[in-house]
């Protein structure tokens, strides 16, 4: 079995710089000249193409963020080389107690697995030895607590009766131990989502941290000459740099600067203490205002306060999570904030003769609740999140409720030192999948651009679906996932075969593309447009040819797209522009220029989409930024996080396409004002008449239509 790892280097005509290693790379593929380049340079990667067999070709969508219900994607993968169009998935428990998506794991990462020690299986730290992805039929396992686990049928989970495959039979060749509704899975229970790390969270964190562990005071001192001087002091000293750096950055977010210094050098077994300080009246006064108790604390403030006070005064030792303080007011706020998230806890009061009494707040509920605390409020100090050695036992409701098949999809897996890992709170075995189960072993990096699959017999499959007695005609979108007019379409003509079927049946269609090749099918689109059944959206990211060559190396030039937009509208095919993706501090300044150029090309409408970085795309885009715009990379990512609630990506419906926050609002207003000035609609195409649809008759000759 061969394994190829491609390092970070630029390849001619490619957008991604790396290729996560694929374990199942045994299928035979044929190289195809896609007609894009006349010569292939020595440092380029050839494009390969093979058929993808499918039972159906129309995909349905129920996302409220996408203005269409049905779509067709003629190709899997895309050779345009853009650095922002792949996907990823499941949270894995890392060795620092935090979680990371499976698709973001890399060889060498430290995670948690399990190991039998004496009578108990215990959580232990483990390393990732290998990682790969495959496309295969998937199954969804639903648990009592609502957790859903998507995996292959050959994957194994640890149940109360040992390791069980997801699927199997009681008799015959497929007989093997498999999950049923009588099984309960083992683990911590589903991982919680973090609160949004917005300004309220930052205020809460600083309140907890500074009230718990900082020195904040104003002093009056009498000088030698009898005059009284006033000094203002703020100092925060910590052993853990993670919390100190977070506090300093959060203060900067509120325009409060501080100085860093070494408070105490390391001595013997004692670690060094580093500190930050500020001594001006405006800074100290601003800090006092910032950490004032709120009259109506939000959920985000409560989460931030718990994270800050835990970093300052909390501990997690011998399976007990506790927070201690001598201030009864702080203890009261800890209790109030814990109740916001429905944590259960007890408070123990200890009285001393020679010093202040102390209260200790202890979280109850075991490891399940302790992890929920860590993941919900997101404290900074990673050393406090150690569960190494804890026994695998939990009262989480992990009984299997049901197992249902899904369509084929990309699934990821890893090999670890312990042979297992914790996937969304459930102990999951390394899936030793065999090559016969992995009929597409693609990486989301360079493989996505160079190893393409086309829908075999696309026209025949479409006719069969349209001819079904219960079929209800609704508009179809071509190019919702990958471009239907990418270079390989010049030769394969899969998209044209689909349009021919739609034209014969008078079925409404919208095409989304960044290619001028769409003009090849102007005859079909014009025919459909006469009855109001066709529309085209041309995607334009930038008018800068130099930027386009690195961002979308194999896509059409901006000028070619504008000419295509003008030609479509001149021919009577209503077309608009999609400014996507808008990349802050890189392409967002071109928004008005792109809209103006599109209006001059007689665009009917316009839309825009903010850059999205789901899962492994974050790494691919960061690599691309570091390679091509290193001096701007940090600023770009900072603005993206500001518009994504403090994260690289916000997957929530309603906000994922446009973002949130002041910068996102500014972008929205700029787009609205420009469209009003240029008389561009922002609602897309008008409602279409589906009464013209005529279902095809599957005669003998039509049954053989296809490629």
Secondary structure, 3 states (H helix, E strand, C coil): CCCCCECCCCCECCCCCCECCCCCCCCCCEECCCCCCCCCCCCECCCEEEEECCCCCCEECCCCCCCCCEEECCEECCCCCECCCCCCCCEEEECCCCEEEHHHCCCCCEEEEEEEECCEEEEEEEEEEEEEEEEEEEEEEEECCCCEEEEECCCEEEECCEEEECCCECCCCCECCECCCCCEECECCCCCCCCCCCHHHHHHHHHHHHHHHEEEEEEEEECCCCCEEEEEEEEEEECCHHHHHHHHHHHHHCCCCCEEEEEECCECCECCEEEEEECCHHHHHHHHHHCCCCCCCCHHHHHHHHHHHHHHHEEEECCEEEEEECCHHHHHHHHHHHHHCCCCEEEEEECCCCCCCEEEEEECCHHHHHHHHHHHHCCCCHHHHCCCCCECCCCCCCEEEEEEEEEEEEEEEEEECCCEEEECCEEEECCCCCHHHCCECCCCCHHHHHEEEEECCHHHHHHHHHCCCCCCCCCEEECCCCCCCCCCHHHHCHHHHHHHHHHHHCCCEEEEECCHHHHHHHHHHHHHHCCCCEEEEEEECCCCHHHHHHHECCCCCHHHHHHHHHHHHHCCCCEEEEEEEECCCCCHHHHHHHHHHHHHCCCCEEEEEECCCCCCHHHHHHHHHHHHCCCCHHHHHHHHHHHCCCCCCCCCCCCCCCCCCHHHHHHHHHHHHHHHHHCCECCCCCCCCHHHCCCCCCCCCHHHCCC
